């Protein structure tokens, strides 16, 4: 394996029981029998933290690859996480799109939908998102740095938002889908991270919104609330999920967020329809 290849796997139960020879193998049979979750990332650190945190929960094995090392065909994976910050080439883009449309469970994290994706129109079409340039007269793309990302549960009856998820507080929230009335919802905080503003929905009512965010711009003191922290939508015979938190590795160590991501893997509604 070349030194630059970003490849890593977590298999706590199987590695503990395996012989030394078995521990050195990456058998396709082993992956498939355990349920393989692929993490495609150009920034390895946060995905290692995520995989290590999810692995002890059992049921799945986690393999991390760089976009250039991603298999050209993704069918057969239980789920695929996408965590690409920089440029995404068309091969990677179209393989992920095909996986989702052909019955896959595609989980997009944080900057998987950010300003760099303006160079991937097919990706934005899949996700139903429009990102306006920073100089747009209204609703431009913007990042708020060094803020607390308050994740607000806007779907308290949904399996993903509630199954074994503990929210440590409630917060007042006014939906960005106006007209709306302020209400109180379960929430948790991710401190000292970043939030994306103005991910415009371009696909009508196709999405099911799961989470909103609340944050305060430390430079201006202005508070923002938008229904964009998490959602899901059907595509073809599969599903696309998006979760905005994940700027830093510590975001993936929060127990509520970890459980939400695990719930996404086990949600019975995300099977092939």
Phi and psi in degrees as GROMACS dihedral restraints (atoms count N, CA, C in turn):
[ dihedral_restraints ]
;  ai    aj    ak    al  type     phi  dphi    fc
    3     4     5     6     1   -70.5    20    10
    4     5     6     7     1   151.0    20    10
    6     7     8     9     1   -63.9    20    10
    7     8     9    10     1   -27.5    20    10
    9    10    11    12     1   -84.3    20    10
   10    11    12    13     1    -7.7    20    10
   12    13    14    15     1   -70.3    20    10
   13    14    15    16     1   124.8    20    10
   15    16    17    18     1   -94.3    20    10
   16    17    18    19     1    93.9    20    10
   18    19    20    21     1  -137.8    20    10
   19    20    21    22     1   126.7    20    10
   21    22    23    24     1  -156.0    20    10
   22    23    24    25     1   145.9    20    10
   24    25    26    27     1  -138.3    20    10
   25    26    27    28     1   144.6    20    10
   27    28    29    30     1  -116.1    20    10
   28    29    30    31     1   128.8    20    10
   30    31    32    33     1  -153.4    20    10
   31    32    33    34     1    79.5    20    10
   33    34    35    36     1   -63.1    20    10
   34    35    36    37     1   -52.5    20    10
   36    37    38    39     1   -67.6    20    10
   37    38    39    40     1   -45.5    20    10
   39    40    41    42     1   -69.3    20    10
   40    41    42    43     1   -38.6    20    10
   42    43    44    45     1   -67.8    20    10
   43    44    45    46     1   -33.5    20    10
   45    46    47    48     1   -66.6    20    10
   46    47    48    49     1   -32.6    20    10
   48    49    50    51     1   -94.0    20    10
   49    50    51    52     1    -8.9    20    10
   51    52    53    54     1   -82.0    20    10
   52    53    54    55     1   157.2    20    10
   54    55    56    57     1   -77.2    20    10
   55    56    57    58     1   164.6    20    10
   57    58    59    60     1   -54.9    20    10
   58    59    60    61     1   -38.1    20    10
   60    61    62    63     1   -66.1    20    10
   61    62    63    64     1   -42.8    20    10
   63    64    65    66     1   -65.5    20    10
   64    65    66    67     1   -33.3    20    10
   66    67    68    69     1   -65.7    20    10
   67    68    69    70     1   -24.9    20    10
   69    70    71    72     1   -88.2    20    10
   70    71    72    73     1     0.3    20    10
   72    73    74    75     1  -104.0    20    10
   73    74    75    76     1   155.6    20    10
   75    76    77    78     1  -127.0    20    10
   76    77    78    79     1    65.6    20    10
   78    79    80    81     1   -66.1    20    10
   79    80    81    82     1   134.8    20    10
   81    82    83    84     1   -60.6    20    10
   82    83    84    85     1   -36.7    20    10
   84    85    86    87     1   -61.7    20    10
   85    86    87    88     1   -43.4    20    10
   87    88    89    90     1   -61.0    20    10
   88    89    90    91     1   -46.2    20    10
   90    91    92    93     1   -59.9    20    10
   91    92    93    94     1   -49.6    20    10
   93    94    95    96     1   -66.5    20    10
   94    95    96    97     1   -37.5    20    10
   96    97    98    99     1   -69.1    20    10
   97    98    99   100     1   -27.1    20    10
   99   100   101   102     1   -90.7    20    10
  100   101   102   103     1   -17.8    20    10
  102   103   104   105     1    87.8    20    10
  103   104   105   106     1    98.9    20    10
  105   106   107   108     1   -92.8    20    10
  106   107   108   109     1   130.0    20    10
  108   109   110   111     1  -109.8    20    10
  109   110   111   112     1   121.9    20    10
  111   112   113   114     1   -98.4    20    10
  112   113   114   115     1   134.6    20    10
  114   115   116   117     1  -114.8    20    10
  115   116   117   118     1   111.4    20    10
  117   118   119   120     1   -97.8    20    10
  118   119   120   121     1   114.9    20    10
  120   121   122   123     1  -145.7    20    10
  121   122   123   124     1   140.2    20    10
  123   124   125   126     1   -99.7    20    10
  124   125   126   127     1    -0.7    20    10
  126   127   128   129     1  -128.9    20    10
  127   128   129   130     1   105.7    20    10
  129   130   131   132     1   -74.8    20    10
  130   131   132   133     1   -38.2    20    10
  132   133   134   135     1   -51.7    20    10
  133   134   135   136     1   -57.0    20    10
  135   136   137   138     1   -59.9    20    10
  136   137   138   139     1   -33.8    20    10
  138   139   140   141     1   -73.2    20    10
  139   140   141   142     1   -30.9    20    10
  141   142   143   144     1   -64.1    20    10
  142   143   144   145     1   -43.3    20    10
  144   145   146   147     1   -60.7    20    10
  145   146   147   148     1   -44.8    20    10
  147   148   149   150     1   -62.7    20    10
  148   149   150   151     1   -48.0    20    10
  150   151   152   153     1   -63.7    20    10
  151   152   153   154     1   -41.7    20    10
  153   154   155   156     1   -64.9    20    10
  154   155   156   157     1   -33.6    20    10
  156   157   158   159     1   -75.6    20    10
  157   158   159   160     1   -33.9    20    10
  159   160   161   162     1   -82.0    20    10
  160   161   162   163     1   -30.2    20    10
  162   163   164   165     1   -55.8    20    10
  163   164   165   166     1   -43.1    20    10
  165   166   167   168     1   -63.8    20    10
  166   167   168   169     1   -13.6    20    10
  168   169   170   171     1   -75.6    20    10
  169   170   171   172     1   -10.9    20    10
  171   172   173   174     1    77.9    20    10
  172   173   174   175     1  -173.9    20    10
  174   175   176   177     1    76.3    20    10
  175   176   177   178     1   -32.3    20    10
  177   178   179   180     1  -134.3    20    10
  178   179   180   181     1   157.2    20    10
  180   181   182   183     1  -111.9    20    10
  181   182   183   184     1   152.4    20    10
  183   184   185   186     1  -124.6    20    10
  184   185   186   187     1   126.7    20    10
  186   187   188   189     1  -124.4    20    10
  187   188   189   190     1   128.1    20    10
  189   190   191   192     1  -105.0    20    10
  190   191   192   193     1   131.9    20    10
  192   193   194   195     1  -135.4    20    10
  193   194   195   196     1   150.0    20    10
  195   196   197   198     1   -71.6    20    10
  196   197   198   199     1   155.5    20    10
  198   199   200   201     1   -52.7    20    10
  199   200   201   202     1   -39.4    20    10
  201   202   203   204     1   -67.3    20    10
  202   203   204   205     1   -23.1    20    10
  204   205   206   207     1  -100.2    20    10
  205   206   207   208     1     4.8    20    10
  207   208   209   210     1   -67.5    20    10
  208   209   210   211     1   136.6    20    10
  210   211   212   213     1   -58.8    20    10
  211   212   213   214     1   143.2    20    10
  213   214   215   216     1   -67.9    20    10
  214   215   216   217     1   -25.3    20    10
  216   217   218   219     1  -121.3    20    10
  217   218   219   220     1   126.1    20    10
  219   220   221   222     1  -104.1    20    10
  220   221   222   223     1    -2.3    20    10
  222   223   224   225     1   -56.1    20    10
  223   224   225   226     1   140.3    20    10
  225   226   227   228     1   104.2    20    10
  226   227   228   229     1   -19.4    20    10
  228   229   230   231     1   -76.3    20    10
  229   230   231   232     1   139.8    20    10
  231   232   233   234     1   -64.1    20    10
  232   233   234   235     1   -40.1    20    10
  234   235   236   237     1  -157.0    20    10
  235   236   237   238     1   159.5    20    10
  237   238   239   240     1  -131.1    20    10
  238   239   240   241     1   123.0    20    10
  240   241   242   243     1   -91.6    20    10
  241   242   243   244     1   136.8    20    10
  243   244   245   246     1  -114.8    20    10
  244   245   246   247     1   120.7    20    10
  246   247   248   249     1  -137.4    20    10
  247   248   249   250     1    71.2    20    10
  249   250   251   252     1  -114.0    20    10
  250   251   252   253     1   121.1    20    10
  252   253   254   255     1   -92.4    20    10
  253   254   255   256     1   -46.0    20    10
  255   256   257   258     1   -85.8    20    10
  256   257   258   259     1  -153.4    20    10
  258   259   260   261     1   -63.2    20    10
  259   260   261   262     1   142.1    20    10
  261   262   263   264     1  -118.9    20    10
  262   263   264   265     1   119.9    20    10
  264   265   266   267     1   -74.7    20    10
  265   266   267   268     1   164.6    20    10
  267   268   269   270     1   -66.1    20    10
  268   269   270   271     1   -33.2    20    10
  270   271   272   273     1   -59.9    20    10
  271   272   273   274     1   -48.6    20    10
  273   274   275   276     1   -64.0    20    10
  274   275   276   277     1   -46.0    20    10
  276   277   278   279     1   -56.2    20    10
  277   278   279   280     1   -50.0    20    10
  279   280   281   282     1   -74.3    20    10
  280   281   282   283     1   -29.4    20    10
  282   283   284   285     1   -67.1    20    10
  283   284   285   286     1   -40.5    20    10
  285   286   287   288     1   -67.6    20    10
  286   287   288   289     1   -41.1    20    10
  288   289   290   291     1   -62.4    20    10
  289   290   291   292     1   -46.2    20    10
  291   292   293   294     1   -61.4    20    10
  292   293   294   295     1   -41.7    20    10
  294   295   296   297     1   -57.7    20    10
  295   296   297   298     1   -47.3    20    10
  297   298   299   300     1   -64.2    20    10
  298   299   300   301     1   -46.8    20    10
  300   301   302   303     1   -69.0    20    10
  301   302   303   304     1   -23.6    20    10
  303   304   305   306     1   -97.6    20    10
  304   305   306   307     1    27.1    20    10
  306   307   308   309     1   104.0    20    10
  307   308   309   310     1     7.7    20    10
  309   310   311   312     1   -82.3    20    10
  310   311   312   313     1   173.7    20    10
  312   313   314   315     1  -119.5    20    10
  313   314   315   316     1    93.4    20    10
  315   316   317   318     1   -97.2    20    10
  316   317   318   319     1   118.8    20    10
  318   319   320   321     1  -112.2    20    10
  319   320   321   322     1   110.4    20    10
  321   322   323   324     1   -96.7    20    10
  322   323   324   325     1   131.7    20    10
  324   325   326   327     1  -116.2    20    10
  325   326   327   328     1   137.5    20    10
  327   328   329   330     1    45.4    20    10
  328   329   330   331     1  -109.3    20    10
  330   331   332   333     1   -79.7    20    10
  331   332   333   334     1    12.4    20    10
  333   334   335   336     1   -64.0    20    10
  334   335   336   337     1   -20.6    20    10
  336   337   338   339     1  -128.6    20    10
  337   338   339   340     1    92.4    20    10
  339   340   341   342     1  -147.2    20    10
  340   341   342   343     1  -172.1    20    10
  342   343   344   345     1   -61.7    20    10
  343   344   345   346     1   -30.6    20    10
  345   346   347   348     1   -63.2    20    10
  346   347   348   349     1   -24.1    20    10
  348   349   350   351     1   -75.2    20    10
  349   350   351   352     1    -3.9    20    10
  351   352   353   354     1   -63.9    20    10
  352   353   354   355     1   -18.3    20    10
  354   355   356   357     1   -86.9    20    10
  355   356   357   358     1     2.7    20    10
  357   358   359   360     1  -126.2    20    10
  358   359   360   361     1    74.3    20    10
  360   361   362   363     1   -60.9    20    10
  361   362   363   364     1   -32.3    20    10
  363   364   365   366     1   -67.2    20    10
  364   365   366   367     1   -33.7    20    10
  366   367   368   369     1   -66.8    20    10
  367   368   369   370     1   -44.7    20    10
  369   370   371   372     1   -66.3    20    10
  370   371   372   373     1   -33.0    20    10
  372   373   374   375     1   -66.5    20    10
  373   374   375   376     1   -41.7    20    10
  375   376   377   378     1   -60.4    20    10
  376   377   378   379     1   -46.5    20    10
  378   379   380   381     1   -81.7    20    10
  379   380   381   382     1   -12.9    20    10
  381   382   383   384     1    67.2    20    10
  382   383   384   385     1    42.5    20    10
  384   385   386   387     1  -125.0    20    10
  385   386   387   388     1   141.1    20    10
  387   388   389   390     1  -118.6    20    10
  388   389   390   391     1   128.7    20    10
  390   391   392   393     1  -116.4    20    10
  391   392   393   394     1   115.2    20    10
  393   394   395   396     1   -87.6    20    10
  394   395   396   397     1   149.1    20    10
  396   397   398   399     1   -64.9    20    10
  397   398   399   400     1   161.6    20    10
  399   400   401   402     1   -61.9    20    10
  400   401   402   403     1   -23.5    20    10
  402   403   404   405     1   -96.9    20    10
  403   404   405   406     1    12.3    20    10
  405   406   407   408     1   -64.2    20    10
  406   407   408   409     1   143.0    20    10
  408   409   410   411     1   -67.2    20    10
  409   410   411   412     1   -24.0    20    10
  411   412   413   414     1  -144.9    20    10
  412   413   414   415     1   136.4    20    10
  414   415   416   417     1    63.6    20    10
  415   416   417   418     1    39.9    20    10
  417   418   419   420     1   -71.6    20    10
  418   419   420   421     1   153.6    20    10
  420   421   422   423     1   -61.0    20    10
  421   422   423   424     1   138.2    20    10
  423   424   425   426     1  -154.6    20    10
  424   425   426   427     1   148.8    20    10
  426   427   428   429     1  -116.0    20    10
  427   428   429   430     1   131.0    20    10
  429   430   431   432     1  -103.0    20    10
  430   431   432   433     1   119.0    20    10
  432   433   434   435     1   -95.2    20    10
  433   434   435   436     1   159.6    20    10
  435   436   437   438     1    51.3    20    10
  436   437   438   439     1    49.5    20    10
  438   439   440   441     1  -126.7    20    10
  439   440   441   442     1   169.3    20    10
  441   442   443   444     1   -93.7    20    10
  442   443   444   445     1   122.3    20    10
  444   445   446   447     1   -90.7    20    10
  445   446   447   448     1   102.5    20    10
  447   448   449   450     1   -87.6    20    10
  448   449   450   451     1   113.9    20    10
  450   451   452   453     1   -90.1    20    10
  451   452   453   454     1   122.6    20    10
  453   454   455   456     1  -113.7    20    10
  454   455   456   457     1   125.7    20    10
  456   457   458   459     1   -77.8    20    10
  457   458   459   460     1   105.9    20    10
  459   460   461   462     1   -96.4    20    10
  460   461   462   463     1    -0.3    20    10
  462   463   464   465     1  -133.3    20    10
  463   464   465   466     1    67.5    20    10
  465   466   467   468     1   -65.5    20    10
  466   467   468   469     1    -8.4    20    10
  468   469   470   471     1  -100.1    20    10
  469   470   471   472     1     2.9    20    10
  471   472   473   474     1   -90.7    20    10
  472   473   474   475     1   143.0    20    10
  474   475   476   477     1   -56.6    20    10
  475   476   477   478     1   -45.2    20    10
  477   478   479   480     1   -63.1    20    10
  478   479   480   481     1   -38.2    20    10
  480   481   482   483     1   -84.1    20    10
  481   482   483   484     1   -13.5    20    10
  483   484   485   486     1  -122.7    20    10
  484   485   486   487     1   -30.2    20    10
  486   487   488   489     1   -62.7    20    10
  487   488   489   490     1   110.5    20    10
  489   490   491   492     1    58.5    20    10
  490   491   492   493     1    21.3    20    10
  492   493   494   495     1   -97.8    20    10
  493   494   495   496     1   127.2    20    10
  495   496   497   498     1  -107.2    20    10
  496   497   498   499     1   118.7    20    10
  498   499   500   501     1   -96.0    20    10
  499   500   501   502     1   132.0    20    10
  501   502   503   504     1   -90.5    20    10
  502   503   504   505     1    -3.2    20    10
  504   505   506   507     1  -163.2    20    10
  505   506   507   508     1   176.4    20    10
  507   508   509   510     1  -119.7    20    10
  508   509   510   511     1   153.9    20    10
  510   511   512   513     1  -141.6    20    10
  511   512   513   514     1   150.3    20    10
  513   514   515   516     1   -74.4    20    10
  514   515   516   517     1   139.8    20    10
  516   517   518   519     1  -148.6    20    10
  517   518   519   520     1   134.2    20    10
  519   520   521   522     1  -113.5    20    10
  520   521   522   523     1   116.0    20    10
  522   523   524   525     1   -60.0    20    10
  523   524   525   526     1   142.5    20    10
  525   526   527   528     1   -78.5    20    10
  526   527   528   529     1    -8.4    20    10
  528   529   530   531     1   -87.2    20    10
  529   530   531   532     1    84.9    20    10
  531   532   533   534     1   -82.8    20    10
  532   533   534   535     1   154.0    20    10
  534   535   536   537     1   -75.6    20    10
  535   536   537   538     1   148.9    20    10
  537   538   539   540     1  -151.2    20    10
  538   539   540   541     1   163.1    20    10
  540   541   542   543     1  -119.8    20    10
  541   542   543   544     1   136.9    20    10
  543   544   545   546     1   -60.5    20    10
  544   545   546   547     1   138.7    20    10
  546   547   548   549     1  -142.0    20    10
  547   548   549   550     1   175.6    20    10
  549   550   551   552     1  -109.3    20    10
  550   551   552   553     1   132.9    20    10
  552   553   554   555     1  -133.6    20    10
  553   554   555   556     1   156.6    20    10
  555   556   557   558     1   -64.2    20    10
  556   557   558   559     1   147.5    20    10
  558   559   560   561     1  -156.0    20    10
  559   560   561   562     1   164.5    20    10
  561   562   563   564     1  -145.6    20    10
  562   563   564   565     1   158.6    20    10
  564   565   566   567     1  -110.0    20    10
  565   566   567   568     1   139.2    20    10
  567   568   569   570     1  -116.1    20    10
  568   569   570   571     1   104.7    20    10
  570   571   572   573     1   -81.1    20    10
  571   572   573   574     1   157.4    20    10
  573   574   575   576     1    49.1    20    10
  574   575   576   577     1    56.1    20    10
  576   577   578   579     1  -134.3    20    10
  577   578   579   580     1  -155.4    20    10
  579   580   581   582     1  -135.1    20    10
  580   581   582   583     1   158.4    20    10
  582   583   584   585     1  -132.7    20    10
  583   584   585   586     1   140.8    20    10
  585   586   587   588     1   -97.2    20    10
  586   587   588   589     1   131.9    20    10
  588   589   590   591     1  -100.9    20    10
  589   590   591   592     1   146.7    20    10
  591   592   593   594     1    68.6    20    10
  592   593   594   595     1    54.6    20    10
  594   595   596   597     1   -89.4    20    10
  595   596   597   598     1    94.2    20    10
  597   598   599   600     1   -75.6    20    10
  598   599   600   601     1   131.1    20    10
  600   601   602   603     1   -74.4    20    10
  601   602   603   604     1   133.0    20    10
  603   604   605   606     1  -120.2    20    10
  604   605   606   607     1    11.4    20    10
  606   607   608   609     1  -123.4    20    10
  607   608   609   610     1    31.2    20    10
  609   610   611   612     1    62.6    20    10
  610   611   612   613     1  -129.1    20    10
  612   613   614   615     1  -102.5    20    10
  613   614   615   616     1    28.3    20    10
  615   616   617   618     1   -68.3    20    10
  616   617   618   619     1   -33.7    20    10
  618   619   620   621     1   -83.0    20    10
  619   620   621   622     1   151.1    20    10
  621   622   623   624     1  -103.8    20    10
  622   623   624   625     1   114.4    20    10
  624   625   626   627     1   -80.2    20    10
  625   626   627   628     1   126.6    20    10
  627   628   629   630     1  -101.4    20    10
  628   629   630   631     1   -41.2    20    10
  630   631   632   633     1  -136.5    20    10
  631   632   633   634     1   145.3    20    10
  633   634   635   636     1  -110.7    20    10
  634   635   636   637     1   172.2    20    10
  636   637   638   639     1  -126.4    20    10
  637   638   639   640     1   152.8    20    10
  639   640   641   642     1  -128.8    20    10
  640   641   642   643     1   131.3    20    10
  642   643   644   645     1  -152.5    20    10
  643   644   645   646     1   159.8    20    10
  645   646   647   648     1  -120.2    20    10
  646   647   648   649     1   130.9    20    10
  648   649   650   651     1   -72.3    20    10
  649   650   651   652     1   115.2    20    10
  651   652   653   654     1   -65.6    20    10
  652   653   654   655     1   -18.4    20    10
  654   655   656   657     1   -83.5    20    10
  655   656   657   658     1   -33.7    20    10
  657   658   659   660     1  -113.1    20    10
  658   659   660   661     1   -18.5    20    10
  660   661   662   663     1    80.2    20    10
  661   662   663   664     1     2.6    20    10
  663   664   665   666     1   -78.9    20    10
  664   665   666   667     1   138.3    20    10
  666   667   668   669     1   -99.6    20    10
  667   668   669   670     1   135.9    20    10
  669   670   671   672     1  -118.2    20    10
  670   671   672   673     1   142.7    20    10
  672   673   674   675     1  -136.5    20    10
  673   674   675   676     1   121.3    20    10
  675   676   677   678     1  -140.2    20    10
  676   677   678   679     1   144.8    20    10
  678   679   680   681     1   -82.9    20    10
  679   680   681   682     1    61.9    20    10
  681   682   683   684     1  -136.0    20    10
  682   683   684   685     1     8.8    20    10
  684   685   686   687     1   -78.4    20    10
  685   686   687   688     1   -18.3    20    10
  687   688   689   690     1  -173.3    20    10
  688   689   690   691     1   138.9    20    10
  690   691   692   693     1  -157.9    20    10
  691   692   693   694     1   168.9    20    10
  693   694   695   696     1  -139.7    20    10
  694   695   696   697     1   156.6    20    10
  696   697   698   699     1  -154.0    20    10
  697   698   699   700     1   147.5    20    10
  699   700   701   702     1   -79.3    20    10
  700   701   702   703     1   141.0    20    10
  702   703   704   705     1  -138.4    20    10
  703   704   705   706     1   124.8    20    10
  705   706   707   708     1    55.7    20    10
  706   707   708   709     1  -124.9    20    10
  708   709   710   711     1  -103.9    20    10
  709   710   711   712     1    11.5    20    10
  711   712   713   714     1  -122.7    20    10
  712   713   714   715     1  -162.6    20    10
  714   715   716   717     1  -138.5    20    10
  715   716   717   718     1   147.1    20    10
  717   718   719   720     1  -117.1    20    10
  718   719   720   721     1   134.0    20    10
  720   721   722   723     1  -119.8    20    10
  721   722   723   724     1   147.5    20    10
  723   724   725   726     1  -135.3    20    10
  724   725   726   727     1   133.8    20    10
  726   727   728   729     1  -129.8    20    10
  727   728   729   730     1   122.0    20    10
  729   730   731   732     1   -74.6    20    10
  730   731   732   733     1   -33.8    20    10
  732   733   734   735     1   -61.0    20    10
  733   734   735   736     1   149.8    20    10
  735   736   737   738     1   139.7    20    10
  736   737   738   739     1    18.3    20    10
  738   739   740   741     1   -62.2    20    10
  739   740   741   742     1   -37.6    20    10
  741   742   743   744     1  -130.2    20    10
  742   743   744   745     1   160.8    20    10
  744   745   746   747     1   -57.8    20    10
  745   746   747   748     1   -36.1    20    10
  747   748   749   750     1   -62.0    20    10
  748   749   750   751     1   -26.2    20    10
  750   751   752   753     1   -58.2    20    10
  751   752   753   754     1   -34.9    20    10
  753   754   755   756     1   -83.4    20    10
  754   755   756   757     1     2.4    20    10
  756   757   758   759     1  -100.1    20    10
  757   758   759   760     1    -6.3    20    10
  759   760   761   762     1   -69.6    20    10
  760   761   762   763     1   127.5    20    10
  762   763   764   765     1   -61.2    20    10
  763   764   765   766     1   -35.5    20    10
  765   766   767   768     1   -67.7    20    10
  766   767   768   769     1   -43.5    20    10
  768   769   770   771     1   -67.0    20    10
  769   770   771   772     1   -39.8    20    10
  771   772   773   774     1   -58.6    20    10
  772   773   774   775     1   -44.7    20    10
  774   775   776   777     1   -65.5    20    10
  775   776   777   778     1   -37.9    20    10
  777   778   779   780     1   -61.0    20    10
  778   779   780   781     1   -43.9    20    10
  780   781   782   783     1   -67.4    20    10
  781   782   783   784     1   -37.8    20    10
  783   784   785   786     1   -66.7    20    10
  784   785   786   787     1   -40.1    20    10
  786   787   788   789     1   -59.3    20    10
  787   788   789   790     1   -33.8    20    10
  789   790   791   792     1   -63.0    20    10
  790   791   792   793     1   -33.9    20    10
  792   793   794   795     1   -74.4    20    10
  793   794   795   796     1   -29.3    20    10
  795   796   797   798     1  -108.3    20    10
  796   797   798   799     1    -0.8    20    10
  798   799   800   801     1   -57.8    20    10
  799   800   801   802     1   120.7    20    10
  801   802   803   804     1   -67.0    20    10
  802   803   804   805     1   -21.4    20    10
  804   805   806   807     1   -74.9    20    10
  805   806   807   808     1    -6.5    20    10
  807   808   809   810     1   -99.4    20    10
  808   809   810   811     1    19.4    20    10
  810   811   812   813     1   -80.6    20    10
  811   812   813   814     1   176.0    20    10
  813   814   815   816     1   -64.3    20    10
  814   815   816   817     1   130.4    20    10
